[in-house]
Amino acid sequence: MATVQEIEIKENAARANRPADELQEIQGDKMVLNMGPSHPATHGVLRLVLELDGEIITKAEPDVGYLHRGDEKIAENMTYTQFIPYTDRLDYLAPLANNVAYSLAVEKLLGIHDKLPPRCQYIRTICCELARVSSHLLGLGVFAMDVGAMTLFLHTFTQRETIYNLIESLTGARFTTTYTRIGGVSRDLPPGWTDQLKKFLGEVTLAIDELDQMLTRNKIFLDRSKDLGVISREDAISYGFSGPNLRASGVEFDLRKARPYLVYPELEFEVPVGEVGDCYDRYLVRMEELRQSVNLLHQCLQKLPDGPVNYDDGKIVLPPKDKVLTSMEELIHQFMNVTQGVNCPPGEVYFGAENPKGELGFYIHSKGGGTPYRLKIRAPSFINLSILSHMLPGCMVSDVPAILGSLDFVMGECDR
């Protein structure tokens, strides 16, 4: 009679030699895991439907739309000026740059985008680069936090708080600024603001060097980011990538140089480009872009001219209040601008700006009058996320936060 031990050995041997179809029944199918849309899991309000074979991802489907607000359709029921506050809510980490990109699109329709006063153009360029510094500081801090480096996140937020103080002094608001206007800006720089900005640039330069020392050669960070989430040059182009994610894959394309606008042709700066296209390269590109933006801000402050900050046309820009109260013509211009909006000619235009996340573009179809007939937004975050189904299979679940953090997307502009 066989002993209990001998019986267990025979059962284990029979179980190990079972056909594949029987093993499939015992093990069950692959697991489907919903990652997100809770914010800490996916770097934003993004839901990832992952099919897993153990810890390995075999299929990934991004599910967007949790922040959808219908901005494009809202724009078609508002005047051009009334839509400016809605652009703040696209990439809400760079509202100043969103305002500028949208205003330039409308001004291109009006035919005045290259006729703005020099001081206005310099102020807008300062706004765009300040927004880039703010956005990249948050992007790098959150990316580091996603892979476990909490200290870096606190350092970047400290600098970003100083930027918000500068933005509040400039615009009167910290987050949703609505500073740019069609044909100019809402107000000139306040007294002493340039000195405050110079002081900040000195502080943030030291902070960037400190962040570099903490993270760039950190063994844990290197293990979590190098050779992970590799996007080839061909894939980056075919999926329509733009911004730092495109340049990290070895494509030297920057709208500030390829299709210059504002005063970028008068400024000197380098376009950082990666070699591998992995998470680490995307980190390095953004770190260097921080330094380049600081350099651009220094140049803008050195070259900042005096003069008006708005286009001199009462049919486009609201007239000064003292003239509105004393002149019938200015009063009529004020009334028409506020009630009917800027009278744009019929036509179709597209303008793309180099925003922190990539190319933010506005397509406007006008049939005349103060309201666009159609308005479409090219959101870089939406396009950058399209590669997830191609990129994530073969990675582990623990790799997902690092990959998403390196892509640095914002769901406000993705869902728009």
FIFI-767833 format. One record per residue: residue in three letters; x, y, z of N, C-alpha, C in turn. Coordinates in steps of 0.02 Angstrom, whole numbers, padded with zeros to 5 digits, always signed. Each point is the difference from the previous one (the first is absolute). Layout:
ALAXYZXYZXYZ;...
END
This chain:
MET+00043-00060+00000-00043+00060+00000+00044+00062+00000;ALA-00015+00046-00046+00040+00061-00007-00010+00046+00060;THR+00053+00032+00018-00003+00048+00055-00030+00066-00024;VAL-00017+00043+00047-00028+00066-00016+00050+00041-00041;GLN+00064-00006+00017+00052+00038-00035+00005-00022-00073;GLU-00004-00066-00012+00004-00026-00069-00060+00023-00041;ILE-00058+00002+00031-00061+00023-00035+00007+00073-00020;GLU+00027+00043+00044+00009+00071-00016+00050+00009-00057;ILE+00053-00042-00001+00049+00006-00054-00032-00016-00067;LYS-00041-00054-00002-00033-00019-00062-00049+00054-00024;GLU-00038+00030+00047-00047+00053-00019+00035+00061-00027;ASN+00056+00018+00032+00039+00058-00024+00029-00012-00069;ALA+00023-00062-00013+00028-00016-00065-00054+00002-00053;ALA-00060-00025+00016-00055+00001-00049-00022+00071-00014;ARG+00001+00043+00051-00020+00070-00009+00050+00037-00043;ALA+00065-00016+00009+00052+00034-00038+00000-00020-00074;ASN-00025-00060-00015+00002-00025-00069-00067+00007-00036;ARG-00044+00041+00026-00065+00009-00032+00007+00037-00066;PRO-00044-00014-00048+00001+00036-00065-00012+00074+00011;ALA+00020+00039-00051-00005+00073+00005-00071+00024+00009;ASP-00049-00032-00033-00069+00022+00006-00026-00010+00070;GLU+00021-00055+00034-00020-00010+00069+00032+00051+00046;LEU+00064+00016-00013+00033+00051+00041-00034+00068-00008;GLN-00022+00016-00062-00035+00063-00012-00063+00004+00042;GLU-00036-00056+00006-00061-00001+00040+00016+00011+00074;ILE+00056-00030+00023+00018+00008+00070+00023+00071+00015;GLN+00043+00029-00045+00029+00066+00012-00050+00056-00015;GLY-00047-00011-00045-00046+00052-00019+00029+00044-00055;ASP-00040+00048-00025+00023+00045-00053+00045+00054+00030;LYS+00027+00041-00045+00040+00056+00022-00042+00050+00040;MET+00032+00034+00045-00035+00047+00043-00008+00067-00035;VAL-00057+00032+00009-00012+00068-00025-00001+00046+00060;LEU+00044+00051-00003+00008+00046+00056-00017+00071-00023;ASN-00044+00033+00037-00015+00071-00013+00049+00042+00041;MET+00046+00034-00034+00047+00044+00034-00023+00072-00009;GLY-00020+00032+00053-00031+00065-00005-00075-00008-00006;PRO-00039+00055-00008+00023+00068-00011+00019+00039+00063;SER+00009-00034+00056+00022+00036+00060+00068+00031-00013;HIS+00009+00062+00022+00058+00040-00019+00067-00031+00019;PRO+00010-00024+00061+00067-00025+00017+00023-00060-00042;ALA-00047-00036-00028+00019-00061-00037+00026+00016-00070;THR-00027+00051-00032+00015+00010-00071+00021+00071-00018;HIS+00027+00039+00046+00029+00065-00016-00053+00050-00023;GLY-00061-00019+00000-00055+00043-00021-00064-00039-00002;VAL-00054+00032-00019-00066-00034-00001-00005-00042-00063;LEU+00041-00051-00003+00005-00045-00057-00013-00071+00024;ARG-00041-00037-00038-00014-00070+00016+00036-00044-00051;LEU+00040-00047+00025+00034-00048-00042-00030-00069+00013;VAL-00026-00031-00053-00025-00068+00005+00057-00046-00021;LEU+00031-00033+00049+00059-00041-00011-00018-00074+00001;GLU+00023-00037-00048-00004-00074+00000+00067-00026+00023;LEU+00000-00041+00053+00062-00021+00031+00009-00076-00004;ASP+00061-00019-00013+00021-00069+00008+00049+00000+00058;GLY-00026-00011+00060+00040+00010+00060+00012+00074+00010;GLU+00064+00021+00001+00017+00070+00007+00015+00034-00067;ILE-00003-00040-00054+00017+00026-00066-00064+00024-00036;ILE+00003+00060-00029-00056+00028-00038+00000-00031-00070;THR-00057-00028-00019-00006-00028-00067-00043+00043-00046;LYS-00040+00044+00030-00043+00044-00039-00017+00061+00042;ALA-00004+00058-00031-00016+00062+00037-00045+00044-00042;GLU-00054+00023+00031-00046+00045-00034-00012+00062+00043;PRO+00024+00059-00022-00015+00061+00038-00072+00022-00009;ASP-00032+00019+00053-00070+00023-00001-00001+00071+00025;VAL-00010+00049-00045+00001+00070+00018-00071+00028+00002;GLY-00006+00062+00020-00065+00033-00002-00030+00017+00067;TYR+00036-00014+00055-00028+00012+00066-00003+00074+00018;LEU+00036+00043-00036-00002+00072+00012-00032+00038-00058;HIS-00035-00035-00043-00026+00031-00061-00049+00056+00016;ARG+00012+00059-00032-00043+00058+00014-00027+00032-00064;GLY+00019-00025-00058-00026+00026-00063+00024+00070-00016;ASP+00064+00013+00013+00027+00067-00012-00008+00023-00072;GLU+00010-00046-00047-00003+00020-00071-00070+00023-00019;LYS-00050-00032+00025-00069+00020-00016-00018+00063+00039;ILE+00026+00007+00060-00012+00062+00038+00027+00060-00038;ALA+00060-00008-00031+00031+00055-00036-00044+00025-00057;GLU-00039-00045-00030-00042+00019-00056-00063+00038+00021;ASN-00009+00007+00065-00057+00037+00026+00022+00060+00042;MET+00062+00021-00009+00028+00057+00036+00038+00045-00047;THR+00012+00062+00020+00044+00043-00039+00071-00024+00010;TYR+00044+00022-00044+00070-00021+00004+00031+00018+00067;THR-00015+00059+00025+00028+00021+00064-00029-00039+00058;GLN-00064-00016-00002-00031-00036+00055+00028-00070+00009;PHE+00031-00028-00053+00026-00068+00005+00069-00003+00032;ILE+00034+00057+00008+00067+00000+00028+00003-00035+00069;PRO-00047+00013+00047+00004-00035+00065-00004-00076-00007;TYR-00032-00025-00051-00006-00073-00009+00067-00031-00020;THR+00043+00039-00033+00066-00026-00019+00043-00011+00063;ASP-00013+00037+00053+00035-00012+00063-00009-00071+00025;ARG-00058-00028-00015-00019-00066+00027+00024-00058-00044;LEU+00035+00014-00053+00027-00054-00042+00059-00032+00036;ASP+00061+00023-00014+00057-00021+00041+00003+00049+00058;TYR-00034-00017+00054-00007+00047+00055+00065+00009+00040;LEU+00054-00032-00023+00066+00012+00030+00038+00054-00038;ALA-00027+00021-00058+00032+00053-00040-00053+00046-00030;PRO-00043+00029+00041-00055+00041-00028+00025+00061-00038;LEU+00056+00030+00021+00025+00058-00036+00017-00017-00072;ALA+00031-00059-00011+00019-00020-00067-00062-00017-00042;ASN-00052-00029+00032-00062-00016-00037-00032+00064-00025;ASN-00003+00052+00042-00029+00064-00020+00035+00028-00061;VAL+00066-00003+00001+00040+00028-00055-00013-00038-00065;ALA+00000-00067+00004-00010-00040-00060-00068+00014-00032;TYR-00052+00003+00041-00067+00014-00027-00004+00070-00030;SER+00027+00049+00036-00004+00069-00025+00038+00008-00065;LEU+00057-00034-00007+00037+00003-00063-00039-00031-00058;ALA-00039-00052+00015-00042-00030-00053-00053+00050-00024;VAL-00033+00034+00047-00051+00049-00019+00032+00059-00036;GLU+00059+00021+00024+00034+00056-00032+00025-00018-00070;LYS+00016-00064-00010+00017-00023-00068-00060+00006-00046;LEU-00059-00014+00026-00062+00008-00039-00012+00073-00016;LEU+00017+00043+00047-00009+00072-00010+00056+00030-00043;GLY+00056-00036-00007+00056+00024-00039+00045+00048+00038;ILE+00000-00003+00067+00041+00046+00040+00050-00036+00044;HIS+00007-00066-00007+00042-00038+00047+00074+00021-00003;ASP+00022+00027-00056+00070+00023-00007+00005+00076+00003;LYS-00052+00034+00022+00000+00073+00003-00009+00026+00071;LEU+00006-00044+00049-00010+00020+00070+00059+00042+00023;PRO-00010+00045+00048+00055+00041+00026+00056-00044+00028;PRO+00063+00021-00007+00057-00041+00024-00005-00017+00074;ARG-00020+00048+00041-00004-00014+00072-00052-00054+00014;CYS-00055+00001-00035-00052-00051+00008+00029-00069-00017;GLN+00038-00004-00055+00027-00064-00020+00050-00026+00050;TYR+00041+00044+00028+00048-00022+00051-00035-00023+00064;ILE-00052+00036+00020-00037-00020+00060-00033-00068-00011;ARG-00028-00011-00059-00030-00065-00015+00052-00056+00000;THR+00060+00014-00026+00053-00050+00000+00021-00016+00072;ILE+00004+00050+00042+00015-00011+00071-00053-00045+00031;CYS-00063+00014-00016-00055-00041+00028+00007-00073-00023;CYS+00016-00011-00063+00006-00068-00026+00057-00038+00034;GLU+00057+00033+00008+00058-00035+00030-00009-00009+00075;LEU-00033+00048+00033-00014-00009+00071-00048-00058+00010;ALA-00048-00006-00045-00046-00057+00004+00036-00066-00012;ARG+00050+00000-00045+00038-00061-00014+00040-00021+00062;VAL+00031+00048+00033+00037-00016+00061-00047-00029+00053;SER-00057+00032+00009-00048-00024+00050-00024-00070-00016;SER-00017-00012-00063-00027-00065-00020+00053-00055+00006;HIS+00061+00014-00021+00053-00051+00004+00020-00014+00072;LEU-00001+00051+00043+00015-00012+00070-00051-00049+00030;LEU-00063+00011-00014-00051-00046+00025+00007-00068-00033;GLY+00011-00002-00066+00005-00063-00036+00057-00043+00027;LEU+00058+00031+00011+00058-00038+00025-00011-00021+00073;GLY-00030+00045+00039-00013-00017+00070-00048-00058+00008;VAL-00053+00000-00039-00050-00053+00004+00027-00065-00030;PHE+00039+00005-00054+00032-00059-00029+00045-00034+00053;ALA+00040+00041+00034+00043-00028+00053-00041-00031+00056;MET-00054+00033+00018-00042-00027+00054-00033-00065-00022;ASP-00018-00006-00064-00031-00062-00025+00046-00060+00008;VAL+00065+00011-00001+00048-00055+00008+00031-00001+00069;GLY-00027+00040+00047+00019-00004+00069+00044+00055+00028;ALA+00017+00051-00040+00045+00053+00024-00041+00060+00024;MET-00024-00003+00060-00044+00051+00027+00035+00067+00011;THR+00064-00002+00018+00036+00061+00016+00002+00048-00059;LEU+00012-00026-00059+00005+00041-00059-00066+00037-00013;PHE-00055-00034+00011-00066+00030-00009-00008+00062+00044;LEU+00022-00005+00062-00005+00057+00047+00044+00058-00023;HIS+00059-00015-00026+00045+00053-00024-00030+00036-00060;THR-00028-00037-00047-00028+00032-00059-00062+00042+00017;PHE-00039-00024+00047-00060+00038+00019+00018+00065+00035;THR+00055+00001+00036+00022+00061+00033+00015+00054-00052;GLN+00036-00019-00054+00015+00048-00053-00063+00020-00038;ARG-00044-00048-00009-00062+00015-00037-00044+00049+00038;GLU+00003-00003+00065-00039+00047+00040+00024+00072-00011;THR+00065+00008-00008+00027+00066-00015-00024+00025-00067;ILE-00004-00045-00049-00027+00018-00066-00072+00024+00007;TYR-00039-00034+00040-00070+00020+00009-00005+00069+00032;ASN+00047+00017+00044+00001+00067+00029+00013+00052-00055;LEU+00047-00016-00045+00014+00045-00056-00060+00007-00046;ILE-00033-00056-00014-00059+00002-00044-00057+00040+00033;GLU-00007-00007+00064-00052+00038+00035+00013+00075-00004;SER+00064+00019+00008+00017+00071-00006-00013+00026-00070;LEU+00010-00042-00050-00007+00020-00070-00073+00002-00022;THR-00038-00052+00018-00067-00008-00029-00057+00011+00050;GLY+00015-00004+00065-00053+00005+00050-00028-00067+00019;ALA+00023-00054-00032-00023-00068+00016+00060-00046+00001;ARG-00005-00054+00036+00056-00046+00007-00003-00058-00050;PHE-00060-00023-00013-00007-00063-00037-00030+00010-00069;THR-00061+00024-00003-00033+00013-00064+00005+00075-00014;THR+00047+00018-00043+00023+00069-00003-00041+00045-00047;THR-00018-00025-00059-00036+00040-00050+00035+00067-00011;TYR+00065-00003-00010+00040+00062-00004+00002+00028-00071;THR+00006-00042-00049+00006+00023-00069-00067+00023-00027;ARG+00002+00049-00045-00059+00024-00035+00012-00004-00076;ILE-00054-00001-00037+00007+00004-00073+00031+00067-00017;GLY+00061+00000-00026+00034+00062-00017+00047+00026+00054;GLY+00010-00038+00053+00046+00024+00052-00006-00039+00064;VAL+00007+00037+00056-00006-00030+00067-00045+00045+00041;SER-00024-00026+00056-00049+00037+00039+00030+00060+00035;ARG+00065-00004+00018+00033+00057+00033+00075-00007-00008;ASP+00035+00055+00010+00073+00000-00005+00031-00032+00063;LEU+00065-00011-00002+00035-00028+00057-00004+00048+00059;PRO-00015-00023+00060-00003+00045+00059+00070+00024+00019;PRO+00005+00056+00034+00065+00026+00021+00039-00050+00042;GLY+00064-00009-00015+00042-00045+00039-00006-00073-00018;TRP-00045-00017-00047-00012-00071-00015+00061-00032-00033;THR+00034+00037-00044+00059-00029-00033+00055-00015+00050;ASP+00007+00041+00051+00050-00014+00052-00017-00063+00038;GLN-00065-00009+00015-00021-00062+00033+00015-00061-00043;LEU-00011+00006-00066+00013-00056-00045+00075-00016-00002;LYS+00042+00052-00003+00073-00011+00000+00022-00037+00063;LYS-00028+00019+00056+00018-00033+00063-00021-00074-00002;PHE-00060-00012-00026-00023-00070-00005+00044-00041-00046;LEU+00022+00029-00057+00041-00037-00047+00066-00021+00032;GLY+00027+00042+00043+00061-00019+00036-00012-00058+00047;GLU-00058+00002+00034-00016-00053+00048-00016-00066-00035;VAL-00038+00003-00054-00020-00062-00033+00059-00033-00036;THR+00050+00038-00021+00060-00029-00030+00035-00045+00049;LEU+00007+00024+00062+00032-00041+00052-00043-00061+00016;ALA-00066+00009-00001-00045-00055+00015+00004-00055-00054;ILE+00005+00021-00063+00006-00049-00055+00064-00040+00007;ASP+00055+00034+00017+00063-00036+00011-00006-00050+00057;GLU-00035+00020+00052-00010-00045+00058-00043-00060-00019;LEU-00052+00011-00039-00042-00055-00024+00041-00048-00043;ASP+00043+00029-00042+00043-00041-00043+00044-00046+00042;GLN+00029+00027+00053+00044-00039+00043-00038-00055+00037;MET-00062+00015+00018-00039-00049+00038-00024-00058-00042;LEU-00014+00012-00064-00038-00050-00039+00038-00029-00059;THR+00038+00040-00036+00027-00022-00065+00043-00062+00006;ARG+00039-00006+00054+00044-00059+00008-00024-00044+00057;ASN-00062+00008+00020-00028-00040+00054-00012-00071-00024;LYS+00030-00049+00034-00002-00070-00023-00072-00026-00005;ILE-00041+00016+00049-00069-00024+00000-00038+00030-00059;PHE+00009+00066-00010-00034+00033-00055+00023-00027-00068;LEU+00065-00012-00006+00025-00029-00063-00031-00068-00013;ASP-00004-00042+00052-00029-00066-00010-00074+00003-00019;ARG-00035+00052+00024-00072+00006-00013-00016+00035-00066;SER+00051+00030-00032-00015+00041-00060+00040-00018-00062;LYS+00062-00024+00007+00042-00014-00059-00025-00062-00036;ASP-00001+00005-00067-00022-00055-00044-00072-00022+00013;LEU-00040+00045+00028-00070-00015+00014-00044+00048-00042;GLY-00054-00027-00028-00045+00042-00039+00034+00031-00061;VAL+00040-00039-00034+00038+00026-00057-00048+00015-00059;ILE+00005+00060-00027-00038+00021-00059+00050+00016-00055;SER-00002-00038-00053+00048+00011-00054-00017+00065-00037;ARG+00049+00023-00037-00009+00061-00041-00059-00009-00048;GLU-00003-00058-00032-00054-00014-00048-00068+00000+00033;ASP-00005-00034+00058-00064-00002+00036-00021+00069+00024;ALA+00047+00039+00024-00016+00067+00024-00030+00043-00055;ILE+00028-00006-00060-00025+00038-00056-00067-00026-00024;SER-00006-00066-00005-00062-00030-00027-00059+00010+00047;TYR+00012+00004+00066-00054+00012+00047-00014+00074+00011;GLY+00035+00044-00035-00014+00072+00004+00025+00033+00063;PHE+00053-00027+00030+00028+00029+00060+00025+00071-00013;SER+00004+00039+00053+00028+00068-00004+00029+00017+00067;GLY+00037+00055+00003+00027+00023+00063+00058-00042+00025;PRO+00011+00001+00066+00057-00038+00029-00002-00075-00015;ASN-00060-00029-00003-00005-00072-00014+00026-00017-00070;LEU-00013+00044-00048+00026-00011-00068+00076+00010-00002;ARG+00023+00053+00031+00072+00015-00001+00041-00052+00038;ALA-00030-00031+00051+00036-00052+00037+00012-00061-00043;SER-00039-00009-00053+00009-00056-00046+00047+00016-00057;GLY+00035+00057+00004+00050+00016-00049-00022+00044-00057;VAL-00061+00028+00004-00025+00044-00054+00008+00072+00022;GLU+00044+00037-00034+00012+00069+00017-00052+00045-00033;PHE-00057+00007+00033-00054+00041-00027-00030+00041+00056;ASP+00006+00066-00007-00026+00047+00049-00033+00056-00039;LEU-00064+00012+00012-00037+00051-00037+00030+00069+00008;ARG+00033+00012+00056+00031+00066+00011+00056+00014-00050;LYS+00029-00054-00028+00051+00007-00052-00026-00018-00069;ALA-00042-00052-00004-00025-00024-00065-00050+00050-00030;ARG-00045+00026+00041-00048+00051-00023-00002+00056+00052;PRO+00052+00043+00000+00009+00048+00055-00060+00048+00006;TYR-00014+00020+00061-00052+00048+00015+00024+00044+00058;LEU-00038+00053+00015+00018+00048+00051+00072+00024-00013;VAL+00044+00001+00051+00068+00026-00009+00052-00056+00001;TYR-00021-00062-00008+00047-00056+00003+00055+00006-00053;PRO-00013+00028-00060+00056+00007-00048+00056+00045+00025;GLU-00016+00045+00047+00050+00046+00026+00039-00028+00059;LEU-00019-00060+00024+00030-00029+00059+00043-00060-00018;GLU+00050-00014+00041+00044-00057-00011-00015-00055+00052;PHE-00012-00060-00024-00011-00057+00045+00012-00064-00038;GLU+00013-00053+00038+00013-00066-00028-00062-00044+00008;VAL-00008-00048-00045-00055-00048+00003+00029-00067+00022;PRO-00011-00020+00064+00027-00064+00023-00033-00060-00034;VAL+00039-00049-00018-00025-00059-00035+00028-00063+00033;GLY-00042-00050+00009+00021-00064+00029+00027-00048-00052;GLU+00022-00058+00022+00029-00050-00044-00039-00066+00001;VAL-00022-00021+00059-00032-00065+00008-00076+00004-00006;GLY-00028+00053+00029-00073+00006+00000-00033-00036+00058;ASP+00037-00012+00054-00029-00034+00058-00021+00052+00052;CYS-00025-00025+00056-00024+00045+00053+00056+00047+00025;TYR+00061-00027+00002+00056+00040+00025+00016+00057-00049;ASP-00003-00013-00065+00012+00053-00049-00053+00054+00005;ARG-00062-00019+00012-00053+00050+00006+00012+00044+00062;TYR+00027-00030+00052+00019+00039+00060+00056+00048-00016;LEU+00053-00024-00034+00058+00042-00015-00019+00058-00045;VAL-00044-00012-00050-00021+00054-00045-00036+00055+00038;ARG-00044-00019+00045-00037+00052+00038+00047+00037+00048;MET+00048-00036+00029+00047+00033+00044+00041+00053-00037;GLU+00021-00016-00061+00038+00049-00040-00045+00056-00025;GLU-00063-00015-00015-00047+00052-00021-00011+00051+00055;LEU+00002-00022+00062-00004+00047+00056+00056+00051-00004;ARG+00061-00023-00011+00057+00045-00004-00006+00047-00060;GLN-00023-00027-00056-00008+00041-00060-00053+00054+00011;SER-00054-00017+00034-00053+00049+00014+00025+00055+00046;VAL+00040-00017+00049+00029+00051+00044+00044+00047-00041;ASN+00039-00028-00045+00042+00040-00044-00042+00046-00044;LEU-00055-00025-00027-00045+00041-00041-00030+00057+00040;LEU-00019-00014+00061-00029+00052+00043+00051+00055+00015;HIS+00062-00019+00011+00053+00050+00010+00007+00045-00062;GLN-00001-00030-00059+00006+00038-00062-00059+00048-00009;CYS-00060-00025+00016-00060+00043-00007+00004+00060+00046;LEU+00024-00010+00061+00005+00055+00047+00053+00051-00023;GLN+00054-00025-00030+00052+00046-00025-00024+00042-00059;LYS-00041-00030-00043-00021+00033-00061-00070+00032+00004;LEU-00033-00006+00058-00069+00024+00007-00005+00075-00017;PRO-00036+00018-00053-00005+00071-00018-00058+00035+00036;ASP+00001+00065-00003-00057+00039+00024-00051+00007-00056;GLY-00058+00029+00017-00051+00011-00051-00067-00030+00019;PRO-00048+00003-00046-00067-00027+00013+00000-00076+00004;VAL-00051-00027+00030-00006-00073+00007-00060-00026-00038;ASN-00036+00043-00036-00058-00021-00038+00001+00029-00071;TYR-00031-00037-00045-00007+00022-00069-00045+00061-00003;ASP+00021+00050-00039-00036+00064+00000-00058-00001-00050;ASP-00054-00032+00021-00061-00003-00040-00058-00012+00047;GLY-00042+00051+00007-00057-00004+00047-00051-00052-00019;LYS+00002-00025-00064-00048-00051-00020+00022-00070+00021;ILE+00063-00005+00023+00027-00065+00021+00014-00001+00075;VAL+00031+00053+00025+00018+00005+00071-00045+00051+00033;LEU-00023-00014+00061-00043+00047+00036+00037+00067+00009;PRO-00033+00056-00015+00032+00065+00007+00013+00016+00074;PRO+00046+00046+00015+00012+00021+00069-00064+00026+00032;LYS-00009-00013+00064-00062+00018+00034-00012+00075+00000;ASP+00053+00041+00006-00011+00072+00002-00027+00026-00067;LYS+00020-00032-00056-00026+00021-00065-00072-00026-00010;VAL-00014-00058+00028-00069-00026-00005-00049+00047+00033;LEU+00022+00031+00055-00045+00044+00038-00004+00071-00029;THR+00043+00014-00049+00001+00069-00026-00009+00004-00076;SER+00001-00057-00035-00003+00002-00073-00054-00049-00025;MET-00042+00024-00045-00054-00042-00026+00028-00059-00041;GLU+00053+00012-00040+00027-00053-00043+00027-00057+00042;GLU+00039+00016+00054+00027-00052+00043-00056-00036+00037;LEU-00052+00036+00018-00057-00030+00035-00034-00052-00046;ILE-00007+00016-00064-00030-00047-00048+00044-00062-00008;HIS+00066+00012-00006+00047-00057-00006-00005-00046+00060;GLN-00003+00031+00060-00007-00040+00061-00064-00041-00002;PHE-00054+00030-00019-00065-00033-00001+00000-00058-00051;MET+00027+00012-00059+00000-00051-00052+00045-00059+00019;ASN+00059+00015+00028+00046-00053+00020-00028-00044+00054;VAL-00033+00031+00048-00026-00039+00057-00062-00040-00020;THR-00044+00029-00039-00063-00034-00015+00004-00048-00059;GLN+00038+00018-00052+00003-00041-00060+00067-00034-00011;GLY+00052+00023+00032+00066-00029-00008+00038+00031-00057;VAL+00064-00020-00006+00043+00025-00054-00028-00025-00067;ASN-00006+00045-00047-00028-00017-00066+00054-00032-00043;CYS+00003-00067+00000+00051-00035-00039-00025-00013-00071;PRO+00045-00001-00049-00021-00013-00069-00013-00075-00010;PRO-00036-00018-00053-00010-00071-00016+00067-00032-00018;GLY+00007-00063+00016+00062-00035-00018+00014-00057+00048;GLU+00054-00036-00014+00022-00056+00042+00074+00009+00016;VAL+00018-00007+00063+00071+00005+00020+00016-00055+00050;TYR+00064-00016+00003+00025-00045+00052+00065+00031+00027;PHE+00005+00000+00066+00063+00023+00031+00019-00049+00054;GLY+00063-00023-00003+00026-00045+00051+00057+00033+00038;ALA-00001-00005+00066+00052+00029+00043+00036-00056+00036;GLU+00064+00012+00016+00041-00049+00036-00014+00008+00074;ASN-00050-00037+00024-00018+00001+00070+00043-00050+00039;PRO-00001+00003+00067+00041-00048+00038-00014-00073-00015;LYS-00062-00018-00015-00017-00069-00014+00009-00019-00073;GLY+00009+00049-00043+00006-00013-00072-00036+00053-00039;GLU-00019-00016-00061-00033+00048-00044-00073+00008+00018;LEU-00017+00059+00027-00070+00017+00013-00023+00041-00060;GLY-00048-00027-00038-00023+00033-00060-00073+00017+00002;PHE-00018+00056-00032-00070+00021-00005-00017+00008-00074;TYR-00052-00036-00021-00027+00008-00068-00065+00040+00007;ILE-00005+00055-00038-00059+00043+00003-00029+00006-00070;HIS-00064-00015-00005-00038+00011-00062-00049+00056+00013;SER+00010+00056-00034-00041+00058+00010-00044+00013-00061;LYS-00062+00019+00014-00045+00024-00052-00013+00075+00007;GLY+00045+00032+00038-00008+00071+00013-00034+00012+00067;GLY+00011+00059+00027-00032+00017+00063+00044-00014+00061;GLY-00030+00002+00058+00037-00005+00062+00003-00068+00032;THR-00029-00051-00033-00002-00068+00027+00026-00049-00052;PRO+00043-00047+00019+00024-00049-00049-00056-00048-00021;TYR-00001-00017-00065-00048-00050-00023+00020-00069+00025;ARG+00065-00016-00004+00027-00061+00027+00067+00015+00032;LEU+00014-00033+00056+00066+00006+00032+00021-00070+00024;LYS+00059-00021-00020+00027-00065+00020+00068+00011+00034;ILE+00013-00042+00049+00062+00006+00039+00043-00062-00009;ARG+00062+00011-00020+00048-00055-00003+00034-00004+00068;ALA-00020-00048+00040+00026-00007+00068+00058-00049+00000;PRO+00061+00021+00017+00057-00046-00002-00006-00059+00047;SER-00031+00009+00058-00007-00056+00047-00043-00056-00029;PHE-00053+00019-00035-00045-00050-00030+00038-00042-00052;ILE+00041+00033-00041+00037-00036-00052+00056-00041+00031;ASN+00033+00027+00050+00056-00038+00031-00025-00064+00034;LEU-00062+00000+00025-00026-00060+00034-00020-00054-00049;SER-00004+00016-00064-00023-00050-00049+00049-00058-00007;ILE+00062+00009+00023+00050-00052-00009-00002-00053+00056;LEU-00040+00011+00051+00001-00045+00058-00017-00072-00020;SER-00049-00010-00044-00019-00068-00021+00058-00035-00034;HIS+00044+00038-00031+00058-00028-00034+00059-00009+00047;MET+00007+00045+00049+00059+00002+00042-00004-00045+00061;LEU-00058-00005+00032-00005-00034+00065+00005-00076-00004;PRO-00026-00034-00050+00006-00073-00002+00073-00023+00004;GLY+00013-00048+00044+00068-00023+00012+00031+00030+00062;CYS-00028+00056+00024+00025+00031+00062-00034-00031+00060;MET+00027+00014+00059-00031-00024+00062-00046+00054+00028;VAL-00045-00020+00044-00047+00048+00030+00038+00055+00036;SER+00054-00017+00033+00039+00050+00037+00033+00051-00046;ASP+00006-00016-00065+00030+00047-00048-00049+00054-00022;VAL-00064-00012+00008-00050+00046-00027+00006+00070+00030;PRO+00005+00008+00067+00006+00068+00027+00061+00037-00027;ALA+00056-00035-00010+00060+00033-00026-00011+00022-00072;ILE-00031-00041-00041-00012+00017-00070-00048+00059-00005;LEU-00054-00002+00038-00049+00055-00002+00031+00064+00025;GLY+00040-00003+00053+00032+00059+00026+00048+00031-00050;SER+00035-00042-00038+00047+00025-00049-00035+00033-00060;LEU-00060-00022-00016-00038+00031-00055-00027+00068+00020;ASP-00012+00012+00065-00019+00065+00026-00060+00029-00036;PHE-00057-00031+00009-00062+00024-00033-00045+00034+00051;VAL-00047+00038-00025-00051+00032+00041-00068-00016-00031;MET-00044-00028+00040-00064-00024-00027-00047+00058-00015;GLY+00012+00060+00026-00043+00056-00016+00000+00016-00074;GLU+00060-00001-00031+00003+00013-00072-00013-00064-00040;CYS+00013-00058+00030-00014-00062-00035-00075-00008-00013;ASP-00040+00012+00052-00073-00009-00006-00034+00063-00026;ARG+00029+00058+00013-00024+00066-00024-00075+00002-00012;
END
